[in-house]
């Protein structure tokens, strides 16, 4: 991240610290509720999956969903407010900060918020009787990369949005289906080949796979392709977000 991009990040961080509690509650509410409802409520009626209780099975996936929601919503509602209502982006571009610096600062800031949410979910897992392996520390950069992907994806949506209502499409047609069908609540390898291929085409599926493996110390195989997909997806979406944001801002 360039020094000028880091100033964009710092500006957003200072504003966020003024309402950090409300922000965290909003981002973590749904994952926590699903952990309680699905893990404790429904989990008591579901047999173990690959040697894991249902609560243990879904907990690592809910960590990744916390990152997704936090990063995506910051780069949509938050970034759109800075773009249109507050005209913060216009003011920033009056300084030596370029559109590229602005894009990187926004994407990394969204990823940072996502990582914070994911780490909080990881830290509270033991309170639910789920004890991550020490290998879970290796999950931190992966969660950050996931945050980069969803933050950039949100910024892409912001760059083409006409109003706040446009984000209903983003949430209903993309974020919610990813949450439900990326292997958080069911084992992907139990699906038929066609359905499994569709699920494996979703980027979040690979983050969920890595999260589950590292949380329980399973580093035998299958993690390299998933990691490559996460890295490549993050780079591509960040580049697209920079292109579209430049078109929106430079007319």
N, C-alpha and C positions, 0 to 999 in steps of 0.2 A: 504494500500500500504506500502510495506516495505521500510526502509530507502534507500536501494540500488536501489530499483525500482524508488524511488523518484529522485535519481540522474540521472537515464536515462531520466525521464520526464523533469528534469531541463535542461539537455543537449539539448534536442530537442526544448525546449521552447526558449533557448538562440539563437539557430540557426534560429528559425522561426521569432524572433523579427527583424532580419535583413531584411526580405522581407515581413513583415506583410501585407502591403497594397496590394501588388500584389496577395498574397495568399487569402485574404478576397474577393477581387474582383472576383477571379476565382471561389471560392466556393459559393458566393452569387449571381453571375450573373444570373444563370438559374432560381432560385426561384423568384428573383425580376422580371425578364422578364415575367414569367408565371403569376405573380401577376398582372402585368400591362395588358398583353395581354388577359388572361382569365377573370380576375376580372373586368377590365374596358371595354375591347373590347367586349368579348363574354357575360360578365355578364349583360350588358344592355338589352340583348335579352332573358334572362332566368328568369322565375318567381321565387319568393322567395321559398326557401327550408327549411321547418320546421321553418318558421318565420324569416329566415336569407336571406339577399341578397346573390347573388352568390359570390360576393367578400368576404363577411363575412364568407360564408361557406368554401371557399377554403383556406383562409388565415391561419388558424391554421394548416392545413395539409401541407402547404408550409413551415411553421416553421419546422416541422419534416423532410421535404425533405432536407432542408438546413443542418440539423444535419447529415442526412444520407450521403449526398454527401461529406461533409467535412471530416467526420470520415472515411468513406470507402476509399476515395482517398488518405488520409494521410497514411493509413495502407497498401495501395497497392503501389502506385508510390513512396511515401516517404520512406516507410519501405524497399521496394525492392532496392531502391538506396543505402540505408544504409547497406543493406545486401550484395549486389553484387558489385556495382560500387565503392563505397567509402570504403567498407570493415569495416564499423564502428562497426558492430556487433562483428566481430572477435576481434577488438581492445578492445571492452568493456569486452568481455569474458576472456581477458587476466588479468583482474582485479578480485577482489573477487565477482563480480556480476555474478549470476547464470543465466542459461537460463530462469528459472522461473521469476527471477527479471526483466530480459530484456523483457520478454513477457508482464508482468504486466505494466512495464513502457511504453512500446509502445502502449498497448491497452488504458491505461488511458490517454496518451498523445493524441491519436486520438480522444478519447471521449471528451477531453477538447476542442480541436479544433472544434469538432462538436457542443458542448454546446455554445461556443462563437458565432458561426454562427447562431444558433437557437435564442440566446438572442438578437442578432442584428435584426433579423427578427421580433421578438416580439416587440422590442422597436420602430421600424419604422411603425408598424401597424397603430397607431393613425394618422400618416401622410397620410394614405390612407382612413381615415374615419372609421377605425375598432378599437374599444376601448375594450381591454380585461378586463375581470373581475379581481378583486384582487385575485381571486382563481388561476389566471395564475401563481402566485408565486410558487404554489405547483407543477407546471409543470417542474420547474427547475431540480429537481432530476430525473424526468422521462426522460427528454431530455438527461441527462447525461447517464442514463442506456441505452437509445437508442444508444447513441454514443459508449458505451462499446460494444454493440451487433455488430454494423456495423464496428467498428474498429477491433474487434476480427474476424469478417467474412472476412475483408480485409486481415488480417494477415494470416488467413488460406490460402487464395488464394496466398499470397506472398510466403508462405512456400512451395507451390507445383509448383510455376511458373518457367518456364525455361527462359523467356525473357519478355520484356515489352509488346510485342504483346499479350501475354496470358491474359492480363487484359482487352482486348477487349471482351473476352467471359464473364468476370465478369460484365463488364458494360452493355453490350448488352443483355445478357441472364438473369441477376439478378437485377441489380440496376435500369435499365430503366423500366422493367416490374413492379417492386415494386412501382416505382414512379407513373406509369400510372394506376395501378389496385389495389391500397390499400385504396381506398375510399377518396382520396384527392379531386377528381373532381366530384364524384357522391355519393349519399347516398347508403350505402351498403344494407340497409334493403329493398330497392326497387328492388333488384335483385331476380331472381328465386332461389329456394332453393339450387339447385346444384351449381350454380355460386356463390351464397352467401357463401356456405360452403368452396369453393375454396379460395375466397377472405379472409375469416376469418382465413384461415390457414396461411396467410402471416403475419409475425410479425409486419411489419410496419402498417398494418391495425389497430392494437390495440393501437399503439402509436398515430395514427391519431385520433382515437376515444377518447382517454384520452385528447389529446390536444384540441379537439373541445369542450369537456365537460368542462374542466377547464377554457378555454379562455372565456367561456360565463357563468360560474358559475353553470353549470348543474352537481350536485354531487349526484343526487337522487339514481341511481342504475346503474349496468352494468360496473362499473369501476374496481371492485376487480378482476374478471377473467382476464381482459385485463392487469392489473398491474402484476398479477402473471405470465402471459405468457411472458411479457417483462423481468421480473427478471430471470425466469428460462432459457429463450433463451440466455440472456447475460452470465449467469454462464456457460452454456453448451458450447457456442462458444468460450469463453475465455479458458476453459479447453482444447478443441480440438486444439486451436491455439498454446497452450503451448506444447502439445504433438507433433504436426507436425513441429513446429519450432525447437524443440530439435532434431528430426530426421534429419532435414536439416543441423543443425549446428554441431551436435556431430556424427562423422562418425568413 
